[in-house]
Amino acid sequence: MDWNNLSSGIGSINNNAASTGDFGITVFFRVEGDLRVRLVEKESPAGKAGIERAWRIMKINGNTNITTSNANFIINNVYQASSSNFTFKKPDGTTVDISLTAAHYYEEPVYMDSVYTAGDKKIGYLVLNSFLGDTAKISSELNRVFSKFSNSGVTDLVVDLRYNGGGYVSLAEQLADYLAPTSANGDLMMKQMYNDKYTAYNSSTYFHKQGSLNPDHVFFIVTESTASASELVINNLKPYMDVKLVGPTNTHGKPVGFFPVSVGEWYIFPVSFRSVNKNGVGNYFNGLEVNSKVADGLDKNWGDVTETSFASAYKYITTGSFRLPNVAPYQEDTQVSEGNAKLDKPAFKGMVANPHSK
């Protein structure tokens, strides 16, 4: 892992591509044999080529064996190669061949922010893929987004963290300050606790409410890729507001964090602290449980109200229930889950704090 690049948001989809960068694309199986683009970085080679979420990958370097059993080939040629050729099938049924060459680029963690009108409801939708990168720029983006939501009269929020593996605790705190109700201002957000040799670093963080938004509901779209600093936001808000989770699985389950320790030309990342919310809750090593278990709608682009996970939250906001009666919760195929776990392995998952700044 090239921490200097990763932490500043330079081509960090693939932690192993320090020298050449990467394509700026990640992939997941929707079902066995159906590999989809799950996200594309806007400024990356894939983004500039016009590739979009939900496109199906039919061939990689001429190979049509696009199955979970061939996950290592997919990882090598999508995440680690300096160049690859792809055949994509678009949602309209047409196919296109695209060649990609790896490069460095700056991540744009705010993928999308939109407002939807549903009767007397105004639904704000935010896709936030990382808490790493240019912290000043991300802070500015959060300010822009929540100002937009406030000015639009948003009543309910859907925050999409489905592939957000975490990052800086300071940015997670900022997001929580925007989402929290005004009544939480000044109250305890969380406690960070170190071991008995570093108790001087133990600290408490309090809410400093940002913006004027006070949503009736906050829904988080999550997956097993939702980790650490993302989970921290959700856990810290639960004592103060009605928080609901939507997605195919529990979140990743990583309620501990670290700070990078420089050793020569390397960094080491020992687990350094754990966090608990106002109620002392923080042992979610098995992940945070979803309220509505539905598929990750890999066949739809961001913000599509028919995309399975977003549609579930949207339905609750407009009707008071997640699904129609007698509809069974989603259950992902074990082979697909294991294949996607391999494809997700290169992604960063963690929360990073600097105890010396406390």
Number of C-alpha atoms within 10 A of each C-alpha: 15 16 16 12 19 21 18 15 22 23 25 30 23 25 20 16 22 19 11 16 26 29 31 28 22 23 24 24 24 23 16 15 17 17 25 24 22 24 24 23 25 21 18 25 23 24 16 13 13 10 20 22 20 24 25 25 22 21 17 21 13 11 13 12 15 19 18 24 15 12 19 13 16 22 19 12 18 26 26 20 18 18 17 19 17 19 20 23 18 17 15 7 9 8 15 12 12 15 14 20 16 23 21 21 20 19 25 22 21 16 17 15 20 14 18 16 12 11 7 8 15 19 25 25 25 24 22 21 23 27 27 26 21 17 16 10 12 20 15 11 15 19 17 12 20 22 17 16 26 16 11 15 17 22 20 24 25 24 19 28 23 24 24 28 26 29 25 24 23 17 23 22 21 19 20 22 22 22 25 27 21 18 12 18 15 12 14 17 26 25 19 20 19 19 12 8 7 12 11 13 17 17 14 16 16 16 23 19 21 19 17 16 22 20 21 15 18 24 24 27 26 30 26 22 25 29 28 28 30 35 28 24 24 21 24 27 23 16 17 15 18 12 16 18 26 29 28 24 26 20 28 23 20 26 25 24 25 20 20 16 11 10 8 6 5 11 15 12 13 11 15 18 22 18 22 21 22 20 13 12 15 21 15 17 12 12 20 23 18 19 16 22 24 24 21 24 20 25 21 19 18 22 18 12 16 14 17 20 27 26 19 23 29 24 15 15 23 15 10 10 14 20 18 8 7 6 7 10 12 14 11 16 12 9 15 20 19 14 20 20 15 16 21 19 13 18 17 23 22 26 28 26 19 13 17 8 6 11
